[in-house]
Amino acid sequence: MKRIITLIAVIGMIAFSGCSSDDDFDSDTIGEVFELRNVNFDFNATDGYNIYQKLSPQIFPSDVILVYRLTGTVNGSTPIWQSIPRTLYTSQGELDYDFDFSREDFTIYAGGNYNLALTPEFLRNQTFRIVIVPAAFSRNLNSNDYFSVIKALNLNDGKVKQIQL
């Protein structure tokens, strides 16, 4: 009888020692990247220059959105992404890019201390990347570096979804 109890105890210890729920692998956090390619800012008297887009599907209340603007390339192939909000200093004055978002939509703004129509290169044919970041990542993320964000979220930069305006 002692041998049977010992055998059952050993088998039980082996069976339960392999169980662990602490695998440090997050399989349910989903980040997404969208791209607005070669878009133009619209102008209205209330908001000035802006780009408005609905989100489909809506994001979770705890998620955040990061926006990056394509400023050029390295060697003609590697994109340079600049985080927004951002102030650019031009020969005309200061130009500010900013954005806001809700669960349903986002708006990218361009404003400045001069007539922005004088610098159409900052308002026409602009490309933006919109990254939806799950709340669990937003605390410890270097949001200024687009490629760090993509790597942390384990996203494929080659499979960016295009948004059509």
C-alpha positions in Angstrom: 0.0 0.0 0.0 2.9 2.4 0.8 4.4 1.7 -2.6 1.1 2.6 -4.4 0.7 5.8 -2.4 4.4 6.7 -3.1 3.9 5.9 -6.8 0.7 8.0 -7.0 2.5 10.9 -5.2 5.5 10.7 -7.6 3.2 10.7 -10.6 1.2 13.6 -9.2 4.3 15.6 -8.6 5.6 15.0 -12.1 2.2 15.8 -13.6 1.7 19.1 -11.7 5.3 20.3 -11.8 5.0 20.8 -15.6 2.0 23.1 -15.2 2.7 26.8 -15.3 0.7 29.7 -16.5 3.6 32.1 -16.4 4.9 31.8 -19.9 5.6 35.5 -20.5 4.0 35.3 -23.9 1.2 37.6 -24.7 -1.0 36.1 -27.4 -4.0 38.3 -27.1 -2.6 41.8 -27.5 -3.2 43.0 -31.0 -1.6 46.2 -32.4 -2.3 47.5 -35.9 -0.7 49.8 -38.3 -2.5 51.8 -41.0 -1.1 54.1 -43.6 -2.5 57.3 -45.2 -0.4 57.6 -48.4 0.0 60.8 -50.4 -2.9 62.6 -48.7 -3.7 66.3 -48.7 -4.8 68.4 -45.7 -8.3 69.9 -46.1 -9.0 73.4 -44.9 -12.1 74.6 -43.0 -12.6 77.9 -41.1 -13.2 76.0 -37.8 -10.3 73.6 -37.6 -7.9 75.0 -40.1 -5.9 72.4 -42.0 -6.7 68.8 -41.0 -7.1 65.2 -42.1 -10.1 63.4 -40.6 -10.6 59.6 -40.7 -13.1 57.2 -39.0 -11.7 54.1 -37.3 -13.2 50.8 -38.4 -13.5 48.9 -36.2 -13.5 51.1 -33.1 -10.6 50.7 -30.8 -10.8 49.7 -27.1 -11.3 52.5 -24.6 -7.8 51.8 -23.0 -5.9 51.7 -26.4 -3.9 54.7 -27.7 -3.0 55.9 -31.1 0.4 57.1 -32.3 0.9 59.0 -35.5 4.1 59.3 -37.5 4.8 61.4 -40.6 7.1 60.2 -43.4 9.8 62.9 -43.8 12.1 61.2 -46.3 14.2 58.1 -46.9 17.7 56.9 -46.3 19.4 55.6 -49.4 16.1 55.9 -51.2 14.6 52.9 -49.6 14.5 53.1 -45.8 11.7 55.4 -44.6 12.3 58.1 -42.0 9.2 58.4 -39.7 8.8 61.4 -37.4 6.5 61.2 -34.4 3.7 63.7 -34.1 3.1 66.1 -32.4 6.0 68.0 -33.9 7.0 71.6 -34.6 8.9 72.3 -37.8 10.8 75.6 -38.2 10.6 76.8 -41.7 11.8 80.1 -43.3 8.2 81.3 -43.1 7.8 80.5 -39.3 6.7 77.6 -37.1 4.6 74.8 -38.5 2.9 72.4 -36.0 1.6 68.9 -36.7 -0.7 67.5 -34.0 -3.5 64.9 -33.7 -6.3 63.8 -31.5 -8.3 60.6 -31.4 -11.3 58.9 -29.9 -12.6 55.3 -30.1 -14.3 56.1 -33.4 -11.9 58.5 -35.3 -8.8 60.5 -35.4 -7.8 63.9 -36.8 -4.3 65.1 -37.9 -3.9 68.9 -37.7 -1.4 71.3 -39.4 -1.2 74.8 -37.9 1.4 77.5 -37.7 2.1 81.2 -37.0 2.1 82.1 -40.7 -0.1 81.4 -43.8 0.5 77.7 -44.3 -0.6 78.0 -48.0 2.8 79.5 -48.5 4.4 76.1 -47.9 2.2 73.6 -49.7 5.0 71.0 -49.5 3.9 70.4 -45.9 0.2 70.1 -46.7 0.1 68.1 -50.0 1.1 64.5 -50.7 1.9 63.7 -47.1 2.2 60.1 -45.8 1.3 59.1 -42.3 1.4 55.9 -40.3 -1.2 55.4 -37.6 -0.3 52.8 -34.9 -3.0 51.4 -32.6 -1.2 50.5 -29.3 -2.9 48.2 -26.8 -3.0 49.7 -23.3 -0.6 47.1 -21.8 2.2 48.3 -24.1 1.6 52.1 -23.9 3.2 52.5 -20.5 6.7 51.1 -21.3 7.0 52.1 -24.9 9.4 54.5 -26.6 6.7 56.1 -28.8 9.2 58.5 -30.5 10.8 55.7 -32.5 8.4 54.2 -35.0 10.6 51.1 -35.6 10.8 50.4 -31.8 7.0 50.5 -31.5 6.6 48.1 -34.5 9.2 45.7 -33.0 7.6 45.9 -29.5 4.2 45.1 -30.9 5.6 42.3 -33.0 4.1 43.9 -36.2 5.2 43.3 -39.7 6.1 46.6 -41.3 5.6 45.2 -44.7 1.9 44.4 -44.1 0.6 47.9 -43.3 -3.0 48.4 -44.2 -3.8 51.3 -46.5 -6.6 53.7 -45.6 -8.4 55.3 -48.5 -9.8 58.7 -48.0 
